[in-house]
Amino acid sequence: MDPATLIGIALGLVSLLLLMVLEGSSPLAIVLLPPLILVFGGTFGAAIAGSALADVKKIGGWFKLALMPAKVPPASDRIATLVTLAEKARKEGLLALEAQVKTIDDPFLKRGLQMGIDGTDPEELRGVLEAEIAAKKAEDKVAAKFFTAMGGYAPTIGIIGTVVGLIHVLENLSDPGSLGPLIASAFVATLWGVLTANLFWLPMGTKITRISELQAAQMELLVEGITEIQAGTSPRAVRLKLTALVPPGEVAKEAA
């Protein structure tokens, strides 16, 4: 699990609470049920209204993808696995990988290798795997767009809550003593709207996009490795070619 998003959200909330305490305000002053219901409920409602019903059913999975995504293994591990497979295929032939494929956990790598072992045309194999990568990227883009849209709706929903609160303030002008607390409560909705947009929804959308990019890059690395293994390329050449596909910074980090 990659906890970066949860850590970032926790750090942001702690910073807000510390600010309020240092300013002499009570953190409980912003914990008001009506603004919370409006901001969270209204934001979700607006985002759902702009989505297809089939997408709405995936929201639970999208939250998991944003907050607790599977950790992307280092590229060096992928390369080592592919080089080992290339060595075996080079010495014993592709059919020798049949038993080893069953022990591989990655379903994408397993499917690709099995297609290669079955004698699938190299171009067809590449086309099928690249189509799968494109489909995954498209699905992840929908998830990221959902949270990004929520980040756009939340501040506006918060302003609506503030306007409603100010209307209530105007209704009580005859009671000057109550105006201060009422005005303060009215602006809580705007606070939550801006806070959730910039601390929750936009970072979650960005996280899904980043994880999708990392996963797609590794899947593309696997495609290259599978096609080279199928072609009977030497293990040394496989390693060199795959290493060339890894960002220089990551190569230097893993070599350190």
Summary of the structure (lengths in Angstrom):
residues: 256
radius of gyration: 25.9
end to end distance: 23.7
largest distance: 91.3
contacts: 772
relative contact order: 0.16
helix: 83%
strand: 0%
